[in-house]
Amino acid sequence: MVFYAYDCCVKQPILEMNDNSSTGTLIREFARLYVRDQRNHACGDAASTVQCHLMTELLREDGLTQQALVKRLGLDKSWISRATDALVADGTIKKTTNPHNRRSVNLSLTPAGRQRASLLDAQLNKHADQLLSSVNTEQMALVRAAMQILLPAVQNGTVSTCAPIKTRPAKSLSRLHVLASELLITPASKTDWPAIASLLQDLGLPLDGAQEHIHNFQLIHTGDNFLGCAGLEIYGKSALLRSLAIKSEAQGQHCGTRLLHHMINTAGAAGVKHLYLLTTDADAYFHKLGFEKIDTSKIPAALQASRQLQGACPASAIAMLLKIKKTN
Ligand SMILES: CC(C)(COP(=O)(O)OP(=O)(O)OC[C@H]1O[C@@H](n2cnc3c(N)ncnc32)[C@H](O)[C@@H]1OP(=O)(O)O)[C@@H](O)C(=O)NCCC(=O)NCCS
Protein backbone atom coordinates (compact mmCIF):
# COMPACT_ATOMS: atom_id res chain seq x y z
CA MET A 1 0.00 0.00 0.00
CA VAL A 2 1.29 3.48 -0.84
CA PHE A 3 -0.10 6.57 0.77
CA TYR A 4 0.77 10.21 0.76
CA ALA A 5 1.20 12.91 3.33
CA TYR A 6 -0.19 16.17 1.99
CA ASP A 7 1.07 19.63 2.62
CA CYS A 8 -2.14 21.19 3.93
CA CYS A 9 -1.52 24.51 2.14
CA VAL A 10 -0.52 23.44 -1.37
CA LYS A 11 -2.26 20.04 -1.55
CA GLN A 12 0.71 18.38 -3.17
CA PRO A 13 2.05 15.02 -2.08
CA ILE A 14 5.20 15.90 -0.12
CA LEU A 15 6.35 12.59 1.19
CA GLU A 16 5.60 9.21 -0.23
CA MET A 17 5.30 6.54 2.41
CA ASN A 18 4.66 2.86 2.09
CA ASP A 19 4.60 -0.28 4.18
CA ASN A 20 8.39 -0.15 4.34
CA SER A 21 8.45 3.27 5.99
CA SER A 22 9.75 2.87 9.52
CA THR A 23 7.39 3.48 12.42
CA GLY A 24 9.64 6.36 13.42
CA THR A 25 9.18 7.97 9.98
CA LEU A 26 5.39 7.64 10.29
CA ILE A 27 5.41 9.19 13.77
CA ARG A 28 7.59 12.08 12.62
CA GLU A 29 5.43 12.76 9.58
CA PHE A 30 2.25 12.61 11.64
CA ALA A 31 3.69 14.92 14.30
CA ARG A 32 4.98 17.40 11.70
CA LEU A 33 1.68 17.70 9.83
CA TYR A 34 -0.39 17.61 13.00
CA VAL A 35 1.53 20.50 14.58
CA ARG A 36 1.32 22.47 11.34
CA ASP A 37 -2.44 21.99 11.14
CA GLN A 38 -2.73 22.91 14.81
CA ARG A 39 -0.85 26.17 14.20
CA ASN A 40 -2.99 27.00 11.17
CA HIS A 41 -6.38 26.18 12.60
CA ALA A 42 -6.45 25.58 16.33
CA CYS A 43 -5.18 28.70 18.03
CA GLY A 44 -8.24 30.96 18.09
CA ASP A 45 -6.36 33.06 20.61
CA ALA A 46 -4.65 36.19 19.25
CA ALA A 47 -1.37 35.07 20.84
CA SER A 48 1.68 34.15 18.78
CA THR A 49 2.71 30.49 18.51
CA VAL A 50 5.48 31.01 21.10
CA GLN A 51 3.02 32.70 23.47
CA CYS A 52 0.62 29.75 23.01
CA HIS A 53 3.46 27.34 23.91
CA LEU A 54 4.28 29.38 27.03
CA MET A 55 0.68 29.46 28.22
CA THR A 56 0.10 25.73 27.76
CA GLU A 57 3.40 24.84 29.48
CA LEU A 58 2.55 27.07 32.45
CA LEU A 59 -0.89 25.48 32.58
CA ARG A 60 0.86 22.10 32.92
CA GLU A 61 3.31 23.36 35.52
CA ASP A 62 2.98 26.80 37.02
CA GLY A 63 5.99 28.67 38.39
CA LEU A 64 8.57 27.56 35.82
CA THR A 65 11.61 29.74 35.29
CA GLN A 66 12.33 31.34 31.91
CA GLN A 67 15.42 29.12 31.77
CA ALA A 68 13.30 25.97 32.27
CA LEU A 69 10.92 27.12 29.52
CA VAL A 70 13.82 27.70 27.10
CA LYS A 71 15.07 24.17 27.77
CA ARG A 72 11.65 22.54 27.73
CA LEU A 73 10.42 24.17 24.53
CA GLY A 74 13.81 24.09 22.77
CA LEU A 75 13.21 27.64 21.54
CA ASP A 76 15.60 30.56 21.34
CA LYS A 77 16.04 32.49 24.60
CA SER A 78 15.19 35.81 22.91
CA TRP A 79 11.90 34.42 21.54
CA ILE A 80 10.87 33.21 25.00
CA SER A 81 11.94 36.50 26.50
CA ARG A 82 9.88 38.55 24.02
CA ALA A 83 6.83 36.30 24.40
CA THR A 84 7.14 36.48 28.20
CA ASP A 85 7.30 40.28 28.16
CA ALA A 86 4.22 40.47 25.91
CA LEU A 87 2.25 38.11 28.18
CA VAL A 88 3.32 40.04 31.28
CA ALA A 89 2.30 43.32 29.61
CA ASP A 90 -1.22 42.04 28.80
CA GLY A 91 -1.69 40.56 32.28
CA THR A 92 -1.61 36.86 31.29
CA ILE A 93 1.42 35.95 33.39
CA LYS A 94 3.31 37.46 36.29
CA LYS A 95 6.96 37.29 37.28
CA THR A 96 8.05 36.53 40.85
CA THR A 97 11.64 36.60 42.07
CA ASN A 98 12.67 33.30 43.64
CA PRO A 99 13.30 34.20 47.32
CA HIS A 100 16.06 31.57 47.48
CA ASN A 101 17.92 32.67 44.35
CA ARG A 102 17.76 36.32 43.41
CA ARG A 103 18.83 35.56 39.85
CA SER A 104 15.94 33.22 39.25
CA VAL A 105 12.49 34.50 38.23
CA ASN A 106 9.41 32.27 38.33
CA LEU A 107 6.61 32.75 35.81
CA SER A 108 3.03 31.99 36.70
CA LEU A 109 -0.39 32.51 35.17
CA THR A 110 -2.57 35.25 36.63
CA PRO A 111 -6.22 34.22 37.31
CA ALA A 112 -7.19 35.83 33.95
CA GLY A 113 -4.20 34.15 32.31
CA ARG A 114 -5.23 30.75 33.66
CA GLN A 115 -8.70 31.22 32.20
CA ARG A 116 -7.18 32.22 28.85
CA ALA A 117 -4.74 29.29 28.86
CA SER A 118 -7.52 26.82 29.81
CA LEU A 119 -9.61 28.06 26.89
CA LEU A 120 -6.66 27.67 24.55
CA ASP A 121 -6.02 24.18 25.91
CA ALA A 122 -9.67 23.23 25.31
CA GLN A 123 -9.44 24.53 21.73
CA LEU A 124 -6.31 22.47 21.11
CA ASN A 125 -7.96 19.32 22.47
CA LYS A 126 -11.06 19.97 20.33
CA HIS A 127 -8.86 20.34 17.26
CA ALA A 128 -7.18 17.00 18.01
CA ASP A 129 -10.57 15.28 18.43
CA GLN A 130 -11.86 16.78 15.16
CA LEU A 131 -8.76 15.61 13.32
CA LEU A 132 -9.38 12.05 14.49
CA SER A 133 -13.13 12.12 13.80
CA SER A 134 -12.68 10.08 10.60
CA VAL A 135 -11.09 7.22 12.56
CA ASN A 136 -13.64 4.54 13.44
CA THR A 137 -14.18 3.24 16.99
CA GLU A 138 -12.22 0.05 16.44
CA GLN A 139 -9.23 1.87 14.97
CA MET A 140 -9.45 4.49 17.71
CA ALA A 141 -8.95 1.78 20.33
CA LEU A 142 -5.71 0.84 18.51
CA VAL A 143 -4.59 4.48 18.34
CA ARG A 144 -5.21 4.86 22.08
CA ALA A 145 -3.30 1.67 22.86
CA ALA A 146 -0.36 2.85 20.73
CA MET A 147 -0.35 6.24 22.45
CA GLN A 148 -0.39 4.59 25.88
CA ILE A 149 2.75 2.68 24.87
CA LEU A 150 4.53 5.65 23.30
CA LEU A 151 3.77 8.38 25.82
CA PRO A 152 5.71 6.98 28.79
CA ALA A 153 8.75 6.47 26.54
CA VAL A 154 8.76 10.18 25.65
CA GLN A 155 7.85 11.32 29.17
CA ASN A 156 10.67 9.31 30.74
CA GLY A 157 13.18 10.83 28.36
CA THR A 158 13.95 7.45 26.72
CA VAL A 159 13.63 9.48 23.56
CA SER A 160 16.72 11.62 23.43
CA THR A 161 15.81 15.28 23.79
CA CYS A 162 17.27 18.54 25.01
CA ALA A 163 14.01 19.62 26.51
CA PRO A 164 12.32 16.65 28.11
CA ILE A 165 8.58 17.19 28.30
CA LYS A 166 6.98 16.07 31.48
CA THR A 167 3.40 16.21 32.61
CA ARG A 168 3.91 15.72 36.31
CA PRO A 169 1.76 17.80 38.65
CA ALA A 170 3.43 20.94 39.91
CA LYS A 171 5.33 20.54 43.16
CA SER A 172 5.06 23.13 45.87
CA LEU A 173 8.43 24.77 46.40
CA SER A 174 8.66 24.67 50.17
CA ARG A 175 12.15 25.57 51.32
CA LEU A 176 14.35 22.66 52.37
CA HIS A 177 16.69 23.87 55.11
CA VAL A 178 20.08 22.29 54.69
CA LEU A 179 22.50 22.02 57.60
CA ALA A 180 26.02 22.22 56.21
CA SER A 181 27.27 19.86 58.93
CA GLU A 182 24.86 17.13 57.75
CA LEU A 183 25.85 17.27 54.08
CA LEU A 184 27.33 14.12 52.59
CA ILE A 185 28.72 13.49 49.11
CA THR A 186 28.82 9.84 48.04
CA PRO A 187 29.22 7.99 44.72
CA ALA A 188 25.99 7.14 42.88
CA SER A 189 25.00 3.57 42.13
CA LYS A 190 22.77 2.16 39.39
CA THR A 191 19.78 2.14 41.74
CA ASP A 192 20.07 5.94 42.07
CA TRP A 193 19.26 6.45 38.38
CA PRO A 194 15.48 7.11 38.79
CA ALA A 195 16.16 9.89 41.34
CA ILE A 196 18.90 11.40 39.14
CA ALA A 197 16.77 11.21 35.97
CA SER A 198 13.81 12.77 37.72
CA LEU A 199 15.92 15.69 39.03
CA LEU A 200 17.55 16.33 35.63
CA GLN A 201 14.13 16.32 33.99
CA ASP A 202 12.74 18.67 36.63
CA LEU A 203 15.55 21.16 35.98
CA GLY A 204 15.40 20.75 32.20
CA LEU A 205 18.91 19.24 31.90
CA PRO A 206 19.63 16.61 29.21
CA LEU A 207 19.54 12.93 30.14
CA ASP A 208 21.44 11.84 27.06
CA GLY A 209 24.33 9.55 27.90
CA ALA A 210 24.03 10.29 31.64
CA GLN A 211 23.09 6.75 32.65
CA GLU A 212 26.16 5.35 30.83
CA HIS A 213 28.37 7.43 33.13
CA ILE A 214 26.51 6.81 36.38
CA HIS A 215 29.67 5.21 37.86
CA ASN A 216 31.19 8.72 37.71
CA PHE A 217 28.22 10.49 39.29
CA GLN A 218 28.24 11.77 42.87
CA LEU A 219 25.22 12.55 45.01
CA ILE A 220 24.88 15.24 47.63
CA HIS A 221 22.44 14.41 50.42
CA THR A 222 21.74 14.47 54.13
CA GLY A 223 21.33 10.83 54.92
CA ASP A 224 18.01 9.89 53.32
CA ASN A 225 17.37 13.31 51.79
CA PHE A 226 18.65 13.40 48.19
CA LEU A 227 19.55 17.00 47.27
CA GLY A 228 21.47 16.87 44.03
CA CYS A 229 23.96 15.27 41.74
CA ALA A 230 26.80 15.87 39.31
CA GLY A 231 28.66 13.64 36.87
CA LEU A 232 31.95 13.36 35.06
CA GLU A 233 32.59 11.88 31.65
CA ILE A 234 36.31 11.18 31.68
CA TYR A 235 38.24 10.96 28.41
CA GLY A 236 41.91 10.66 29.43
CA LYS A 237 43.28 13.99 30.64
CA SER A 238 40.12 15.80 29.60
CA ALA A 239 36.71 15.40 31.17
CA LEU A 240 33.23 16.79 30.82
CA LEU A 241 31.48 17.97 33.96
CA ARG A 242 27.78 17.41 33.44
CA SER A 243 24.43 17.29 35.17
CA LEU A 244 25.33 19.52 38.12
CA ALA A 245 21.87 19.86 39.57
CA ILE A 246 20.50 20.83 42.96
CA LYS A 247 16.83 20.38 43.85
CA SER A 248 15.04 23.72 43.47
CA GLU A 249 13.95 23.73 47.11
CA ALA A 250 17.57 23.31 48.31
CA GLN A 251 19.23 25.80 45.93
CA GLY A 252 21.13 28.83 47.21
CA GLN A 253 22.56 27.03 50.27
CA HIS A 254 25.98 26.26 48.76
CA CYS A 255 25.21 22.60 47.99
CA GLY A 256 26.07 23.22 44.31
CA THR A 257 29.38 24.86 45.13
CA ARG A 258 30.32 22.15 47.59
CA LEU A 259 29.51 19.41 45.10
CA LEU A 260 31.33 21.24 42.31
CA HIS A 261 34.54 21.47 44.41
CA HIS A 262 34.22 17.77 45.13
CA MET A 263 33.87 16.98 41.41
CA ILE A 264 36.92 19.11 40.58
CA ASN A 265 38.96 17.27 43.22
CA THR A 266 37.67 13.90 41.98
CA ALA A 267 38.59 14.79 38.40
CA GLY A 268 42.04 16.00 39.50
CA ALA A 269 42.62 12.77 41.44
CA ALA A 270 41.72 10.79 38.29
CA GLY A 271 44.46 12.63 36.36
CA VAL A 272 42.17 15.07 34.55
CA LYS A 273 43.91 18.32 33.62
CA HIS A 274 41.19 20.02 31.59
CA LEU A 275 37.62 20.06 32.84
CA TYR A 276 35.01 21.21 30.32
CA LEU A 277 31.33 21.91 30.68
CA LEU A 278 28.38 23.20 28.68
CA THR A 279 25.77 25.47 30.14
CA THR A 280 22.98 27.58 28.70
CA ASP A 281 22.64 30.08 31.52
CA ALA A 282 24.79 29.26 34.55
CA ASP A 283 28.00 30.67 33.01
CA ALA A 284 28.16 33.46 35.61
CA TYR A 285 27.97 30.83 38.36
CA PHE A 286 30.76 28.71 36.89
CA HIS A 287 32.89 31.76 36.13
CA LYS A 288 32.85 32.69 39.84
CA LEU A 289 34.23 29.23 40.53
CA GLY A 290 37.14 29.53 38.10
CA PHE A 291 35.75 28.31 34.75
CA GLU A 292 36.51 30.42 31.66
CA LYS A 293 34.35 30.68 28.55
CA ILE A 294 35.89 29.08 25.46
CA ASP A 295 34.84 28.70 21.86
CA THR A 296 33.03 25.35 21.41
CA SER A 297 35.49 24.54 18.61
CA LYS A 298 38.20 24.40 21.32
CA ILE A 299 36.60 21.34 22.93
CA PRO A 300 39.02 18.48 22.18
CA ALA A 301 38.08 15.74 19.74
CA ALA A 302 38.22 13.14 22.56
CA LEU A 303 35.15 14.71 24.14
CA GLN A 304 33.14 14.58 20.94
CA ALA A 305 32.31 10.97 21.95
CA SER A 306 30.07 12.40 24.64
CA ARG A 307 26.39 12.05 23.83
CA GLN A 308 25.81 15.36 25.58
CA LEU A 309 28.04 17.04 23.02
CA GLN A 310 26.63 15.05 20.12
CA GLY A 311 23.41 16.97 20.10
CA ALA A 312 21.79 16.67 23.48
CA CYS A 313 22.56 20.28 24.28
CA PRO A 314 21.16 23.29 22.48
CA ALA A 315 23.31 25.08 19.93
CA SER A 316 23.16 28.13 22.21
CA ALA A 317 25.10 26.29 24.97
CA ILE A 318 28.21 28.05 26.26
CA ALA A 319 31.40 25.98 26.56
CA MET A 320 33.65 26.58 29.60
CA LEU A 321 36.99 25.23 30.74
CA LEU A 322 38.76 24.89 34.08
CA LYS A 323 42.44 24.02 34.03
CA ILE A 324 42.91 21.85 37.08
CA LYS A 325 45.94 22.72 39.16
CA LYS A 326 47.34 20.42 41.84
CA THR A 327 45.94 22.73 44.52
CA ASN A 328 42.28 22.57 43.21
C1 LIG B 1 23.55 26.05 39.22
C2 LIG B 1 23.25 25.27 40.52
C3 LIG B 1 23.87 23.89 40.43
C4 LIG B 1 23.84 26.04 41.71
O1 LIG B 1 23.62 25.30 42.90
P1 LIG B 1 23.21 26.05 44.26
O2 LIG B 1 23.36 25.10 45.39
O3 LIG B 1 21.88 26.69 44.09
O4 LIG B 1 24.29 27.18 44.29
P2 LIG B 1 25.09 27.76 45.52
O5 LIG B 1 24.22 27.93 46.71
O6 LIG B 1 26.32 26.95 45.70
O7 LIG B 1 25.38 29.19 44.83
C5 LIG B 1 26.34 30.03 45.23
C6 LIG B 1 26.09 31.38 44.52
O8 LIG B 1 25.89 31.23 43.09
C7 LIG B 1 24.71 31.91 42.70
N1 LIG B 1 24.05 31.22 41.58
C8 LIG B 1 23.29 30.09 41.64
N2 LIG B 1 22.85 29.78 40.41
C9 LIG B 1 23.33 30.73 39.58
C10 LIG B 1 23.21 30.95 38.16
N3 LIG B 1 22.49 30.13 37.37
N4 LIG B 1 23.86 32.01 37.63
C11 LIG B 1 24.60 32.85 38.42
N5 LIG B 1 24.73 32.68 39.75
C12 LIG B 1 24.10 31.65 40.32
C13 LIG B 1 23.83 31.88 43.94
O9 LIG B 1 22.87 32.93 43.87
C14 LIG B 1 24.87 32.12 45.02
O10 LIG B 1 25.23 33.46 45.04
P3 LIG B 1 25.58 34.22 46.43
O11 LIG B 1 26.70 33.41 47.05
O12 LIG B 1 25.98 35.57 45.95
O13 LIG B 1 24.33 34.16 47.21
C15 LIG B 1 21.72 25.13 40.78
O14 LIG B 1 21.17 26.44 40.81
C16 LIG B 1 20.99 24.30 39.75
O15 LIG B 1 20.81 23.10 39.95
N6 LIG B 1 20.53 24.96 38.67
C17 LIG B 1 19.77 24.28 37.61
C18 LIG B 1 20.62 23.30 36.82
C19 LIG B 1 21.80 23.98 36.13
O16 LIG B 1 21.66 25.02 35.49
N7 LIG B 1 22.97 23.32 36.24
C20 LIG B 1 24.19 23.80 35.62
C21 LIG B 1 24.38 23.25 34.25
S1 LIG B 1 25.28 21.74 34.24
The ligand as a Tripos MOL2 file, in Angstrom:
@<TRIPOS>MOLECULE
LIG
   48    50     1     0     0
SMALL
NO_CHARGES

@<TRIPOS>ATOM
      1 C1         23.5520   26.0550   39.2230 C.3       1 LIG1
      2 C2         23.2480   25.2700   40.5160 C.3       1 LIG1
      3 C3         23.8710   23.8890   40.4260 C.3       1 LIG1
      4 C4         23.8450   26.0380   41.7060 C.3       1 LIG1
      5 O1         23.6170   25.3010   42.9020 O.3       1 LIG1
      6 P1         23.2120   26.0470   44.2620 P.3       1 LIG1
      7 O2         23.3600   25.0950   45.3930 O.co2     1 LIG1
      8 O3         21.8850   26.6880   44.0890 O.co2     1 LIG1
      9 O4         24.2950   27.1820   44.2870 O.3       1 LIG1
     10 P2         25.0920   27.7580   45.5150 P.3       1 LIG1
     11 O5         24.2210   27.9320   46.7050 O.co2     1 LIG1
     12 O6         26.3240   26.9460   45.7020 O.co2     1 LIG1
     13 O7         25.3840   29.1920   44.8280 O.3       1 LIG1
     14 C5         26.3420   30.0300   45.2270 C.3       1 LIG1
     15 C6         26.0920   31.3760   44.5200 C.3       1 LIG1
     16 O8         25.8910   31.2290   43.0910 O.3       1 LIG1
     17 C7         24.7060   31.9090   42.6960 C.3       1 LIG1
     18 N1         24.0500   31.2200   41.5850 N.ar      1 LIG1
     19 C8         23.2890   30.0950   41.6440 C.ar      1 LIG1
     20 N2         22.8510   29.7810   40.4080 N.ar      1 LIG1
     21 C9         23.3350   30.7270   39.5790 C.ar      1 LIG1
     22 C10        23.2100   30.9480   38.1570 C.ar      1 LIG1
     23 N3         22.4880   30.1280   37.3680 N.pl3     1 LIG1
     24 N4         23.8590   32.0140   37.6330 N.ar      1 LIG1
     25 C11        24.6010   32.8510   38.4200 C.ar      1 LIG1
     26 N5         24.7350   32.6830   39.7520 N.ar      1 LIG1
     27 C12        24.1050   31.6530   40.3210 C.ar      1 LIG1
     28 C13        23.8340   31.8810   43.9360 C.3       1 LIG1
     29 O9         22.8690   32.9310   43.8670 O.3       1 LIG1
     30 C14        24.8690   32.1180   45.0210 C.3       1 LIG1
     31 O10        25.2300   33.4640   45.0430 O.3       1 LIG1
     32 P3         25.5820   34.2190   46.4270 P.3       1 LIG1
     33 O11        26.7030   33.4140   47.0490 O.co2     1 LIG1
     34 O12        25.9800   35.5670   45.9500 O.co2     1 LIG1
     35 O13        24.3300   34.1560   47.2080 O.co2     1 LIG1
     36 C15        21.7180   25.1330   40.7790 C.3       1 LIG1
     37 O14        21.1700   26.4420   40.8060 O.3       1 LIG1
     38 C16        20.9870   24.3050   39.7510 C.2       1 LIG1
     39 O15        20.8110   23.1010   39.9450 O.2       1 LIG1
     40 N6         20.5270   24.9600   38.6670 N.am      1 LIG1
     41 C17        19.7670   24.2750   37.6060 C.3       1 LIG1
     42 C18        20.6210   23.3020   36.8150 C.3       1 LIG1
     43 C19        21.7960   23.9830   36.1340 C.2       1 LIG1
     44 O16        21.6590   25.0220   35.4920 O.2       1 LIG1
     45 N7         22.9740   23.3200   36.2430 N.am      1 LIG1
     46 C20        24.1900   23.7990   35.6180 C.3       1 LIG1
     47 C21        24.3850   23.2530   34.2470 C.3       1 LIG1
     48 S1         25.2810   21.7430   34.2400 S.3       1 LIG1
@<TRIPOS>BOND
     1     1     2 1
     2     2     3 1
     3     2     4 1
     4     2    36 1
     5     4     5 1
     6     5     6 1
     7     6     7 2
     8     6     8 1
     9     6     9 1
    10     9    10 1
    11    10    11 2
    12    10    12 1
    13    10    13 1
    14    13    14 1
    15    14    15 1
    16    15    16 1
    17    15    30 1
    18    16    17 1
    19    17    18 1
    20    17    28 1
    21    18    19 ar
    22    18    27 ar
    23    19    20 ar
    24    20    21 ar
    25    21    22 ar
    26    21    27 ar
    27    22    23 1
    28    22    24 ar
    29    24    25 ar
    30    25    26 ar
    31    26    27 ar
    32    28    29 1
    33    28    30 1
    34    30    31 1
    35    31    32 1
    36    32    33 2
    37    32    34 1
    38    32    35 1
    39    36    37 1
    40    36    38 1
    41    38    39 2
    42    38    40 1
    43    40    41 1
    44    41    42 1
    45    42    43 1
    46    43    44 2
    47    43    45 1
    48    45    46 1
    49    46    47 1
    50    47    48 1
@<TRIPOS>SUBSTRUCTURE
     1 LIG1         1 GROUP 0 **** ****
